[in-house]
Structure formats: C-alpha cells, structure tokens
C-alpha cells in the first residue's frame, strides 16, 4: 500500500542525528570518469527516511526508490560502500560497463535481440519511418535548427516528431509535449514516448478519439533530450546520467534535469560540484539541450507536458520547494493520472527540473513520471511497462474535453488579429511569478 510522503518524516532522535554526522564525515566524492569502479548498489536501509535524507544531503545519485519494498538504488564509486553498510543491507547489482556489452550478454543467454533498446541513430531512423508511413500527419522536426539553439557538446542536434492534420503548418491549436531521456541511462523511457507516436498514428482514421486528437491538436514528442549521453551509455558506461559537457577540470557532464532556470539550485538534491552526478551546471540554462527544450516550450506553449524518467513507478507534481497556488486541482489530476497506471506519487528530488519550469513559465499541466523498476530491464519488462503507462497518457490527452483546462483565442479588439497576451485569474493567488501567456502562431 502506498504511503503519503507526509508519513515519511525524518526521525530526529539523537542516535540518528549522530549517525548522519558520522556518515557525512565518511563521504568520498566519486571519481566521475572511473567507470570500472562505479557500482549500481541496492540499499535496504535500517531507516528509510534517514537514508534518503543522508543520500540527498551528500548529493548522491539516487537511481530509484521503492517505498513498497523499502529499498533504494544508488549509483556510486565503490569507495562509498562503507557509508552504505552503515545505513543498512547492501547488494551490488552491477558494475558500470558499456550497455552494448550488457545487451550482448543477454543475447548470449537467449534473450531475443530484436526489438530492443535504441541508439540515437536508431531513434532517428524510427522517426523517418513514422514520417514515411504517415506523411500527411507526421513531421520530423530538427529542433536545433528550428529554434536556433546550439548543438550539443559533441555536435548532435535534437529532434521531435510532430503530429497534426496540417503538420507542416503552425495552426492555432492546443499543443501537447512528451519528452524522455533527460538522463542518459533511462533507455526504457524512450519506448514510452515512441509508443505515444505509434499508437496515435496507427489509430488515426480508425477510431474517433485518435482522429480528433490529430485533427484538432498538435502533439510534439521528443524521445531523446540527451543524445550525447545516450551514445556514452551504449559505448562506455550504462549507468551514465548527465550530458557530456567538458567541465575543463577532468570531469564531464551536467545533470540536465537540474539545469532549468525556475528555482535553479534553490533546494533539493543538486550540487555545484562538477564531479557530482547531480551537478546543476555553471549557471541556469547553461546546456544546449535544456536551452532547446525551453525554446520549444516558449514556442508551442504546451497545454500538457509529461517528462518521462526512470525509475520508481511514481508521478511527481510541482512544486518541491515553492507555493503551489493550484494545489487542489494539480493533486486531483495527479491522482487520476497515476491511478490509471497504478503508480504512487512523491515530491520531486530537486528544484531546477524541467516540468516545474513548464508549469511555472508556460502554464502546462506538467508532471514528471518515473516509469519501471530499473533503467534497462530485459526488454519484455519494458514492453509490459509501456502497456501499463499507456492508459495514463491516453487519459491526459482527454483533459481538453473533460476538464479542468480552459482554452481560447485572444484577439485585438480593433483588428481581430490574434495577439500575445498575459492571462490572469482573480481566483488563484499565484506567488511564484507563474506565467500564463498566449501565443501567436500566425497572422492572417
């Protein structure tokens, strides 16, 4: 049975305060590029809340948490094992290695190699096939070129699939945005965003709901936010989290989901240490990947934004450390959404995350969704998870029809032309500079 985060209060006995103090003295920063000594560890702590608090305060790479089983997964340098032993029972799941080696081992053990997880090249090829099979409603969009943002550290560009009946035209329609793979190792998340595209295109013209979705709305899907990191996972380290920025001090990478400008670095599990797996970057929006996603958000102003991560089978609402003015409705939508997937919920790990920016700056109905119980499980388990997640996003896409969303067109009272306008409500007391602004897609 899921328990509300309110029941997970940190124990404040002198014993645990002393334990935390001693463990902090033991903490050793991980060597960011020492792949051979990086471990995937599963911790069954004596006290779950104390362990989470300690791991967050030491800016640890918390890979996933299982409230029901009472376990926490951590990616860490092996020198940190004494800290984990002090917290509880420790199981080493794996040592970091190229994912292509993991896949080869699975194939040798009899696991079918195809279909399977995708490299960036394979994702782009899938996009091409979607467009080839659905040329009137699907478009492959080079976001880097469209938005004029920089390529990644290694020179890659970000792409999206756009679905609409007049796909080559910016129509004055509500938009939806789904994204995945901010964190490089979360290969299973790509499969969920691909499934969204596959289902909508397969059912267009077949069932009324899918047809209406394409004819009356625009759906944008970004399967890979972190292409450099994805290639590094395949070829060097299957547990790599960040992008591949050269920090010019022997370390590499920024945690893209700590780099967004809303409350950047204000609270939670983020770090100014370049070697940290939750390094927030040298300044807000320093990374081209995050710049591209923000530029896309400002251009299309999505009504709904779902950002897929793994793992934990949880839905995370905004805000982690700010006043949520619309808490009742945000929580009501959160619960209906997660119930369709039989998921739990918790608060976000840190500020500076993408979905909080989308909620704050473009007024999206925005949730981070942690799928599955590992990053790259046997592919059949990911296929099962895709089916489990599907009722959630399908339900969200019906919100335009069943409420509580409001939509409309703001026009100039004299010319009748559409205009950009800020929209305010005297029923909601926003205190976090929340922005609701219309967009102009075309001028006749």
N, C-alpha and C positions, 0 to 999 in steps of 0.2 A: 504494500500500500504506500502510495506517495505521501510524503510529509511536507507540509508547507515549510519554506525556508525560515519562517518565524520560529519553528521549533528547533532549528539548528543553531542555537545560541552558544557562543564560545564559553566554556567553563572557566571561571575566574578564581579557582582555588589556588592557594599559594603553591601547591605542588605543580600545577600546570604552568603557572607563570614562570617558575624556576626552570621547568623543563624547556620551555620556549627560549628562555635566556641562554641556557647552556647549548641548545641546538644551534642558535644563531651564531654562537662563537665557533661552532664546528663548520659552518657553511664555507664551502670552497667554490669559487666561480668555475663554471665548466669551461674547458678549452673548446672554443667554438668549432674549430676545424679538425679536432682529433676524433675522426669518425670511428676508429677502431675501439675506442674506449667509451663510446656513448651507448647507454643502455636504455631499453624500454623496461621499466620496473612497475610492477603492480603491488601496491601497498594496502594491506589490511590493517588499518591503524587501531591502536587501543582506544583512542578517542577521535572520532571522525572530524568533529568541528575544530579541535585543536590542531590536527594535522593539516586541514585545509588552511587555517589561519597561518600556520607556520610556512607552508609552501607558498602562499601568496605573499607573505611578508619578505620572503627570501627570493621573490620573483622567479619561482621555479616554473618549468614548462609542464603545466598540468595538462596532460593529454586527454583525460576524461575522468569523470567521477560517476560512480554507480551508487546512488543513495540506497537502492533496494538491497544490493549485495554488500554494501559497506566497504567498497574498495575505491582506490584512487590510482590512476595510471599516471606515471611521470616519465618524461624523457630527461635523462641526466647523465653527466660524466660519472664514471664508476667511482671516482674519489668521494662521491657524496653518499655512498652506501652506508657508512656508519651513522649518518643522520637519519636515514630511513629505518635502520634497525632500531634506533632509539624510539621511533614512533610506533612501530608495530611489526607485523609479519611481512616479509619482503619476498616477492617472487620475481626473478629475472625472466621476462618474456622473450627478449631477443636482443642481440647486439646490432647496431646500425650497420647496414650494408646496402649496396645498390638494389633497388626494387626489382630490376631485371634478373638479379640472382635469386631473389625470393620467388619470382614467377617461374624461373627455370626449375627450381627445386620442386615447386608444386606440380609442374607438368611431369617431371620425372616420377613423382609419386602418384600419377594417374589423374590429376585434375585437368579437365579439358581446357586447352589454351585459348579457345575462341568460342563465344565472345569473352572479352576480358577488359581490364582497365586500359585506359587510353593514354598515349603520349600526346604532346601538344599537336604534333603533326597529324596524328590520327583524329583528334578532335576537329581540326580544320578540315580534314578530308570528309568527316561526317557532315560538317556544315555544308560543304559543296554538294554532297549527295542529297541533303534536305532541299537545297535550292533547286537542284536538277529535277527532283521529283515533284516539287511544288513551286514552280517558277512564278505563278501569279499571286501567291500569298506569302512567300518566304524570301528573305533577302539576307545575305551575309554582309555584315557591316564592319568595315575596318574602323574601329572607334578611334584609334590613334590619329588616323588621317582626318576623319570626320570632325573631331573635336580639337585638332591642332595641339595635342598633348605630346610630350616626349615619349620615345620608345623606352623600353626597359633598359636596365644596365647592360644586358647582353644583346641589345638591338632588336628585341622582339616587339611586335605590335599586338594590341588587344582587339579581339573580335567579338561581335554579338550576332545572334540570329534575331531578326525582326519578323514578326508575323502580323499581317494585316491584309485586308482585301485589296487596298491600293498601296501595295507595300513600298513602292518607290516614291510615294508622296507623303509629306508630313501633313496628316489630316488633323483636324481639330477634334480629337478623340481622347478619352481617358487612356492612360498607359499603365502597364504592369511591368515590373522588373524583377527577374530572378537571377541570382548570381551564386557562384560557387568557387571554391579553391582560392580563397584568400591565403589560406595556409597550405603550403605545397604538398604535404603528405596526405591530405584528406582526399584521396583518389575516389572514394565512394561517392562524394558529393557531386562529382561531375555527372555520374549516372542519373542522379535525380533531376538535374536541370535538363539533360538530354531527353529524359522521359517526358518532361513537360512539352517539349517541342514535338517529339514523336507522336504523343497522344493527340495533341491539338491538330496536327497536320493529317494524321490518319483518319480522324473523325470529322474533319471539315467537309461539309456537304453530305454527311451521313446522319449526324444527329443534330437537332436544333441548337443545343447548348454550345457545341463547338463552333458551329457555323456563325451563330450570333457573336461569339467571342472574337472571331476573326473579322467579321463584317463591321462591328461597332466599336472595337477597341484595338489598341496596339499592344502586343506583348513582346518585350525585349528579354533575351536570355543571354547571359554572359557565363559560359561554362568554366572558363579559366581566367581568373583575375591575376594569377601569379604564374605566368608561363616559364620564367627563368627557374623558379623554384621547382616547378613540376619536372623539368628536364634534369635538375640536380637530384631529385628523388629517384628517378629512373636509373641514373648512371652513377651515383655516388652514395647517397645516404637516404634510405627510405623513410627516415624519421625527421627529415629537414622541414622546418616550419616557415622560415622567413623568405624574403626575396633574396636577391644575390648582390645587393649594393656592396661595393668595396668601401669599407669604413676607414680605409687608409691607416689602420693600426694593426693589421694582421687578422682582423675579424671581418665577417661578411654578414650582410643581411639586416633588414628591418622587418619587424612584425607588422605587416600591412594593416592588420586589424587593431593596431594601436596608433595608427598614423593619421586618423581623420581629425579634422580641426575642432569639432564640438567637444569641449572639455578635455582637450588633448593633455594627457598626463596628469589630470587632476586627482584621480583616485583609482584604487584597484591595483591589479597585478600588471603593472607596466614598469619599465626601467629605462634609465639614462645610460646604463652600461652597455656598450656596443656588443659585448660578448653574450649578453643575455638573450634568451630565446623570445623574450617579450620586450626587446628594445624598441622604443617608440619612435625612433628616428631623431635626427638633429633638430628638427622643427616641424610644426604641423604641416601635413601635406607635402612633405619632402620627397615622397616617392612617386614616380610617374604612374604606377598602377593605381594608387589612390587618387592622384590628380585626374586620371581618366574617368574613374567611377564618379567622382564629384562633378566633373564637367558633364557627364552623361545625365546625372541626376538633375543638374540645373537646366539641361536642355529639354528632357522629356517629362520632368516633374511627376514621377510615377505615383499613381494612387496607392499602389501596393508595392512594397519592396520586401522580398524574402531572401535572406542571405543564408545559404546552407554551409554548415560546418560539421565536423565530427570530432569526438563522438560523445554520446550521452543520452540520446533519445529524450531531448528536452527542448522546450520553447522558451526563449529569453525575450522579455519585453523591455522597452525603455522605461525609466532611466535607472542606472545603477547608483548615481550619486547626485541627483537633481530632483527638483519638484515636478512630478508628473501631473499636470493640470487635468488631464482627461483620464485619470486612473480607472474609474469605474468602467468606462466603455473599452479602454485598452485591455483591461483584465477580462472583460466579458468576451471580447473577440479572441483573446489569447486562449481562454479555456475552451471555447467551442472549436477552435482550430486544433488544439493539442488533443482534445478528446477524440477527434476523428482519426488520430494516429495512435491513440493510447500512449501518449507521451506525457512526461512530467513537465514541470517548469521550475526555473530558478532565475535569480538575477544575474546579470552579466558579470564577467570577471573583471572588467576594467572599463573606464571611460576611454574615449578616443576610438570607439568602434564604429563600423560603417553604418549599421542600421540605426544607431542613435542619431547620427548626422542626418540620415534620410528622414527620420521622424521630425527632427528639430528644424531642418532647413527647407525641406520641400513638402512637409506635411504628409508624408507617406504613412500608410498603415504598415508599420515596419516591425519585423520580428527576426531575430537570429534563431535558426533551427539547427540543433545538434542531432545529426542522424546516426543510427547504428551504435555498435558497441566496440568498434575498432576502426582504424583508418583504412586498412586494406585487407578486410577479411576474405576468405575464399569467395569467389565471385558469385556463387549461388546464394550466399547470405546477403550480399549487396542487392541482388535481384529481388530477394524477398523483402528487403528494406524499402526498395523503390516502390513496391506494391503497397507497403504499409504507409508510406508517406503520401502516396497519390491522393487519397481522399482528403487530405489536409489542404493541398494547393487547389484542388478542384473546388472545395468549399469556399476558399478565399476568393476565387475568381467570380463567385456568385454574389459577393458582397455588394457589388454595384446595384444588383436587383433586389436584394433582401435587406439592405441597410447595414450599418448606420451611416453610410457615406453620402455626402452631398456633392453634386457636380453642377456645373453651369458654365455659361459663356459671359464674360464681361466685355461690354462694347462701349464705344464712345457714344454719348447721348446725341451728339450732333451728326457725326458721320456714319454711325452704325458699325464702324470697323472694330475688330477685336483689339483689346489693349491689355498690356501688363498692368495688374492691379494687386495691391495688398488687400487681403480679406481678413476682417476681424470679427470676433464674436463677443457680445457683451455678456454671454452666459458662461464663458470659460475664462478663468483668471490665469493666463499664461505668465510665468515668471522667469522663464529661461530663454528669453528672446526668440521664442518659437515663431517661425515664419510660415505664413500661408500666402503664396503669391501665384497668380495665374500666369499663363504663358501665352505667347502669340506664336502660332505655328505658321501662319501665312497671312498675307494681306491681299485682299482681292484687288 
